[in-house]
């Protein structure tokens, strides 16, 4: 466990439950932001992706698919 994580655990332990929950929710928000930033970097990378290009070309050759019917799930 990092020093920051240890400090956070100590701080949360001293907070009322509702405030501790807010801290946890905010930490989740920050984690999702970091995940989104990582995906944006991957998507924005201009490196060639031949397997993905092949997959997309094959999917386009198959034509339109039928719309998902959530009632059939």
DOLO-829226 format. One record per atom (N, C-alpha, C): residue number from 1; residue in one letter; chain; atom name; y, x, z. Coordinates in Angstrom, 3 decimals. Layout:
N
{NUM; "a"; "A"; "CA"; {Y; X; Z}}
...
***
This chain:
73
{1; "x"; "A"; "N"; {-1.177; 0.865; 0.000}}
{1; "x"; "A"; "CA"; {0.000; 0.000; 0.000}}
{1; "x"; "A"; "C"; {1.235; 0.908; 0.000}}
{2; "x"; "A"; "N"; {2.188; 0.555; -0.832}}
{2; "x"; "A"; "CA"; {3.415; 1.347; -0.919}}
{2; "x"; "A"; "C"; {4.300; 1.115; 0.295}}
{3; "x"; "A"; "N"; {5.267; 2.010; 0.470}}
{3; "x"; "A"; "CA"; {6.213; 1.864; 1.578}}
{3; "x"; "A"; "C"; {7.003; 0.561; 1.443}}
{4; "x"; "A"; "N"; {7.371; 0.215; 0.209}}
{4; "x"; "A"; "CA"; {8.115; -1.024; -0.021}}
{4; "x"; "A"; "C"; {7.272; -2.241; 0.341}}
{5; "x"; "A"; "N"; {5.983; -2.206; -0.006}}
{5; "x"; "A"; "CA"; {5.099; -3.326; 0.311}}
{5; "x"; "A"; "C"; {4.935; -3.471; 1.826}}
{6; "x"; "A"; "N"; {4.781; -2.339; 2.498}}
{6; "x"; "A"; "CA"; {4.660; -2.386; 3.962}}
{6; "x"; "A"; "C"; {5.919; -2.973; 4.600}}
{7; "x"; "A"; "N"; {7.072; -2.538; 4.104}}
{7; "x"; "A"; "CA"; {8.335; -3.060; 4.635}}
{7; "x"; "A"; "C"; {8.453; -4.556; 4.392}}
{8; "x"; "A"; "N"; {8.061; -4.976; 3.212}}
{8; "x"; "A"; "CA"; {8.121; -6.399; 2.869}}
{8; "x"; "A"; "C"; {7.208; -7.228; 3.775}}
{9; "x"; "A"; "N"; {6.013; -6.735; 4.035}}
{9; "x"; "A"; "CA"; {5.081; -7.444; 4.916}}
{9; "x"; "A"; "C"; {5.687; -7.584; 6.308}}
{10; "x"; "A"; "N"; {6.287; -6.515; 6.810}}
{10; "x"; "A"; "CA"; {6.934; -6.576; 8.128}}
{10; "x"; "A"; "C"; {8.061; -7.602; 8.145}}
{11; "x"; "A"; "N"; {8.892; -7.574; 7.119}}
{11; "x"; "A"; "CA"; {10.023; -8.498; 7.055}}
{11; "x"; "A"; "C"; {9.566; -9.948; 6.951}}
{12; "x"; "A"; "N"; {8.600; -10.195; 6.102}}
{12; "x"; "A"; "CA"; {8.106; -11.561; 5.928}}
{12; "x"; "A"; "C"; {7.497; -12.081; 7.221}}
{13; "x"; "A"; "N"; {6.819; -11.201; 7.950}}
{13; "x"; "A"; "CA"; {6.213; -11.597; 9.212}}
{13; "x"; "A"; "C"; {7.230; -12.053; 10.249}}
{14; "x"; "A"; "N"; {8.476; -11.644; 10.085}}
{14; "x"; "A"; "CA"; {9.526; -12.007; 11.045}}
{14; "x"; "A"; "C"; {10.329; -13.229; 10.609}}
{15; "x"; "A"; "N"; {10.020; -13.744; 9.426}}
{15; "x"; "A"; "CA"; {10.757; -14.894; 8.900}}
{15; "x"; "A"; "C"; {10.036; -16.195; 9.227}}
{16; "x"; "A"; "N"; {10.790; -17.299; 9.305}}
{16; "x"; "A"; "CA"; {10.132; -18.605; 9.411}}
{16; "x"; "A"; "C"; {9.324; -18.866; 8.137}}
{17; "x"; "A"; "N"; {8.303; -19.697; 8.249}}
{17; "x"; "A"; "CA"; {7.390; -19.949; 7.121}}
{17; "x"; "A"; "C"; {8.119; -20.357; 5.840}}
{18; "x"; "A"; "N"; {9.100; -21.238; 5.936}}
{18; "x"; "A"; "CA"; {9.784; -21.705; 4.726}}
{18; "x"; "A"; "C"; {10.554; -20.569; 4.053}}
{19; "x"; "A"; "N"; {11.157; -19.688; 4.840}}
{19; "x"; "A"; "CA"; {11.896; -18.558; 4.264}}
{19; "x"; "A"; "C"; {10.929; -17.513; 3.698}}
{20; "x"; "A"; "N"; {9.810; -17.304; 4.378}}
{20; "x"; "A"; "CA"; {8.796; -16.380; 3.869}}
{20; "x"; "A"; "C"; {8.270; -16.867; 2.526}}
{21; "x"; "A"; "N"; {8.070; -18.180; 2.407}}
{21; "x"; "A"; "CA"; {7.602; -18.766; 1.151}}
{21; "x"; "A"; "C"; {8.616; -18.530; 0.032}}
{22; "x"; "A"; "N"; {9.906; -18.613; 0.339}}
{22; "x"; "A"; "CA"; {10.951; -18.354; -0.657}}
{22; "x"; "A"; "C"; {10.883; -16.914; -1.150}}
{23; "x"; "A"; "N"; {10.633; -15.985; -0.232}}
{23; "x"; "A"; "CA"; {10.511; -14.574; -0.614}}
{23; "x"; "A"; "C"; {9.311; -14.376; -1.534}}
{24; "x"; "A"; "N"; {8.194; -15.008; -1.200}}
{24; "x"; "A"; "CA"; {6.990; -14.910; -2.029}}
{24; "x"; "A"; "C"; {7.258; -15.502; -3.413}}
{25; "x"; "A"; "N"; {7.905; -16.644; -3.460}}
{25; "x"; "A"; "CA"; {8.228; -17.269; -4.746}}
{25; "x"; "A"; "C"; {9.130; -16.367; -5.580}}
{26; "x"; "A"; "N"; {10.105; -15.731; -4.931}}
{26; "x"; "A"; "CA"; {11.004; -14.831; -5.653}}
{26; "x"; "A"; "C"; {10.246; -13.608; -6.166}}
{27; "x"; "A"; "N"; {9.322; -13.089; -5.371}}
{27; "x"; "A"; "CA"; {8.511; -11.947; -5.813}}
{27; "x"; "A"; "C"; {7.673; -12.328; -7.031}}
{28; "x"; "A"; "N"; {7.127; -13.535; -7.025}}
{28; "x"; "A"; "CA"; {6.371; -14.008; -8.199}}
{28; "x"; "A"; "C"; {7.271; -14.097; -9.425}}
{29; "x"; "A"; "N"; {8.477; -14.601; -9.239}}
{29; "x"; "A"; "CA"; {9.444; -14.686; -10.337}}
{29; "x"; "A"; "C"; {9.709; -13.302; -10.916}}
{30; "x"; "A"; "N"; {9.933; -12.320; -10.054}}
{30; "x"; "A"; "CA"; {10.194; -10.959; -10.516}}
{30; "x"; "A"; "C"; {8.995; -10.380; -11.260}}
{31; "x"; "A"; "N"; {7.776; -10.672; -10.755}}
{31; "x"; "A"; "CA"; {6.574; -10.181; -11.433}}
{31; "x"; "A"; "C"; {6.472; -10.775; -12.830}}
{32; "x"; "A"; "N"; {6.741; -12.074; -12.959}}
{32; "x"; "A"; "CA"; {6.675; -12.719; -14.278}}
{32; "x"; "A"; "C"; {7.724; -12.145; -15.219}}
{33; "x"; "A"; "N"; {8.892; -11.842; -14.700}}
{33; "x"; "A"; "CA"; {9.932; -11.225; -15.532}}
{33; "x"; "A"; "C"; {9.451; -9.883; -16.060}}
{34; "x"; "A"; "N"; {8.824; -9.079; -15.208}}
{34; "x"; "A"; "CA"; {8.307; -7.785; -15.620}}
{34; "x"; "A"; "C"; {7.226; -7.953; -16.680}}
{35; "x"; "A"; "N"; {6.349; -8.950; -16.486}}
{35; "x"; "A"; "CA"; {5.302; -9.226; -17.473}}
{35; "x"; "A"; "C"; {5.920; -9.625; -18.810}}
{36; "x"; "A"; "N"; {6.939; -10.486; -18.760}}
{36; "x"; "A"; "CA"; {7.609; -10.920; -19.983}}
{36; "x"; "A"; "C"; {8.255; -9.741; -20.706}}
{37; "x"; "A"; "N"; {8.876; -8.849; -19.949}}
{37; "x"; "A"; "CA"; {9.523; -7.683; -20.554}}
{37; "x"; "A"; "C"; {8.491; -6.795; -21.241}}
{38; "x"; "A"; "N"; {7.340; -6.644; -20.616}}
{38; "x"; "A"; "CA"; {6.286; -5.821; -21.213}}
{38; "x"; "A"; "C"; {5.805; -6.438; -22.524}}
{39; "x"; "A"; "N"; {5.605; -7.768; -22.534}}
{39; "x"; "A"; "CA"; {5.169; -8.429; -23.767}}
{39; "x"; "A"; "C"; {6.244; -8.332; -24.850}}
{40; "x"; "A"; "N"; {7.493; -8.496; -24.479}}
{40; "x"; "A"; "CA"; {8.572; -8.387; -25.462}}
{40; "x"; "A"; "C"; {8.584; -7.002; -26.100}}
{41; "x"; "A"; "N"; {8.310; -5.977; -25.295}}
{41; "x"; "A"; "CA"; {8.262; -4.615; -25.832}}
{41; "x"; "A"; "C"; {7.094; -4.461; -26.802}}
{42; "x"; "A"; "N"; {5.940; -5.019; -26.435}}
{42; "x"; "A"; "CA"; {4.771; -4.942; -27.313}}
{42; "x"; "A"; "C"; {5.035; -5.686; -28.621}}
{43; "x"; "A"; "N"; {5.585; -6.889; -28.520}}
{43; "x"; "A"; "CA"; {5.850; -7.700; -29.707}}
{43; "x"; "A"; "C"; {6.892; -7.040; -30.607}}
{44; "x"; "A"; "N"; {7.884; -6.415; -29.998}}
{44; "x"; "A"; "CA"; {8.960; -5.790; -30.764}}
{44; "x"; "A"; "C"; {8.607; -4.439; -31.360}}
{45; "x"; "A"; "N"; {7.467; -3.896; -30.985}}
{45; "x"; "A"; "CA"; {7.052; -2.591; -31.494}}
{45; "x"; "A"; "C"; {6.693; -2.713; -32.972}}
{46; "x"; "A"; "N"; {7.215; -1.820; -33.776}}
{46; "x"; "A"; "CA"; {7.016; -1.902; -35.224}}
{46; "x"; "A"; "C"; {5.739; -1.203; -35.702}}
{47; "x"; "A"; "N"; {4.912; -0.723; -34.797}}
{47; "x"; "A"; "CA"; {3.709; -0.007; -35.229}}
{47; "x"; "A"; "C"; {2.780; -0.955; -35.993}}
{48; "x"; "A"; "N"; {2.051; -0.411; -36.962}}
{48; "x"; "A"; "CA"; {1.147; -1.259; -37.748}}
{48; "x"; "A"; "C"; {-0.011; -1.772; -36.898}}
{49; "x"; "A"; "N"; {-0.401; -3.003; -37.161}}
{49; "x"; "A"; "CA"; {-1.534; -3.618; -36.464}}
{49; "x"; "A"; "C"; {-2.468; -4.230; -37.515}}
{50; "x"; "A"; "N"; {-3.292; -3.392; -38.137}}
{50; "x"; "A"; "CA"; {-4.124; -3.882; -39.251}}
{50; "x"; "A"; "C"; {-5.101; -4.984; -38.847}}
{51; "x"; "A"; "N"; {-5.684; -4.919; -37.651}}
{51; "x"; "A"; "CA"; {-6.630; -5.969; -37.244}}
{51; "x"; "A"; "C"; {-5.914; -7.302; -37.081}}
{52; "x"; "A"; "N"; {-4.728; -7.277; -36.502}}
{52; "x"; "A"; "CA"; {-3.957; -8.507; -36.347}}
{52; "x"; "A"; "C"; {-3.531; -9.038; -37.716}}
{53; "x"; "A"; "N"; {-3.085; -8.151; -38.592}}
{53; "x"; "A"; "CA"; {-2.690; -8.565; -39.942}}
{53; "x"; "A"; "C"; {-3.863; -9.218; -40.676}}
{54; "x"; "A"; "N"; {-5.054; -8.639; -40.531}}
{54; "x"; "A"; "CA"; {-6.250; -9.196; -41.167}}
{54; "x"; "A"; "C"; {-6.561; -10.578; -40.590}}
{55; "x"; "A"; "N"; {-6.483; -10.710; -39.265}}
{55; "x"; "A"; "CA"; {-6.747; -11.988; -38.611}}
{55; "x"; "A"; "C"; {-5.781; -13.063; -39.100}}
{56; "x"; "A"; "N"; {-4.500; -12.723; -39.175}}
{56; "x"; "A"; "CA"; {-3.489; -13.692; -39.617}}
{56; "x"; "A"; "C"; {-3.738; -14.097; -41.061}}
{57; "x"; "A"; "N"; {-4.046; -13.117; -41.918}}
{57; "x"; "A"; "CA"; {-4.302; -13.429; -43.328}}
{57; "x"; "A"; "C"; {-5.498; -14.360; -43.472}}
{58; "x"; "A"; "N"; {-6.570; -14.105; -42.701}}
{58; "x"; "A"; "CA"; {-7.752; -14.963; -42.765}}
{58; "x"; "A"; "C"; {-7.439; -16.377; -42.267}}
{59; "x"; "A"; "N"; {-6.667; -16.466; -41.209}}
{59; "x"; "A"; "CA"; {-6.310; -17.778; -40.668}}
{59; "x"; "A"; "C"; {-5.468; -18.561; -41.667}}
{60; "x"; "A"; "N"; {-4.557; -17.893; -42.345}}
{60; "x"; "A"; "CA"; {-3.719; -18.570; -43.335}}
{60; "x"; "A"; "C"; {-4.544; -19.032; -44.532}}
{61; "x"; "A"; "N"; {-5.573; -18.258; -44.909}}
{61; "x"; "A"; "CA"; {-6.434; -18.660; -46.027}}
{61; "x"; "A"; "C"; {-7.237; -19.915; -45.684}}
{62; "x"; "A"; "N"; {-7.537; -20.110; -44.395}}
{62; "x"; "A"; "CA"; {-8.295; -21.292; -43.981}}
{62; "x"; "A"; "C"; {-7.487; -22.570; -44.140}}
{63; "x"; "A"; "N"; {-6.186; -22.449; -44.211}}
{63; "x"; "A"; "CA"; {-5.338; -23.614; -44.383}}
{63; "x"; "A"; "C"; {-4.981; -24.241; -43.049}}
{64; "x"; "A"; "N"; {-4.376; -25.424; -43.149}}
{64; "x"; "A"; "CA"; {-3.931; -26.116; -41.934}}
{64; "x"; "A"; "C"; {-5.124; -26.615; -41.136}}
{65; "x"; "A"; "N"; {-4.966; -26.541; -39.832}}
{65; "x"; "A"; "CA"; {-6.001; -27.090; -38.957}}
{65; "x"; "A"; "C"; {-5.516; -28.441; -38.441}}
{66; "x"; "A"; "N"; {-6.466; -29.226; -37.936}}
{66; "x"; "A"; "CA"; {-6.038; -30.524; -37.418}}
{66; "x"; "A"; "C"; {-5.339; -30.326; -36.066}}
{67; "x"; "A"; "N"; {-4.439; -31.201; -35.787}}
{67; "x"; "A"; "CA"; {-3.657; -31.122; -34.560}}
{67; "x"; "A"; "C"; {-4.558; -31.362; -33.346}}
{68; "x"; "A"; "N"; {-4.293; -30.646; -32.264}}
{68; "x"; "A"; "CA"; {-5.084; -30.785; -31.050}}
{68; "x"; "A"; "C"; {-4.876; -32.168; -30.447}}
{69; "x"; "A"; "N"; {-5.998; -32.838; -30.194}}
{69; "x"; "A"; "CA"; {-5.954; -34.147; -29.557}}
{69; "x"; "A"; "C"; {-6.309; -33.958; -28.085}}
{70; "x"; "A"; "N"; {-5.312; -34.034; -27.216}}
{70; "x"; "A"; "CA"; {-5.537; -33.791; -25.793}}
{70; "x"; "A"; "C"; {-6.444; -34.840; -25.168}}
{71; "x"; "A"; "N"; {-6.606; -35.984; -25.816}}
{71; "x"; "A"; "CA"; {-7.503; -37.016; -25.297}}
{71; "x"; "A"; "C"; {-8.971; -36.640; -25.453}}
{72; "x"; "A"; "N"; {-9.236; -35.682; -26.331}}
{72; "x"; "A"; "CA"; {-10.614; -35.236; -26.565}}
{72; "x"; "A"; "C"; {-10.991; -34.077; -25.649}}
{73; "x"; "A"; "N"; {-10.068; -33.565; -24.887}}
{73; "x"; "A"; "CA"; {-10.370; -32.433; -24.008}}
{73; "x"; "A"; "C"; {-11.212; -32.835; -22.836}}
***
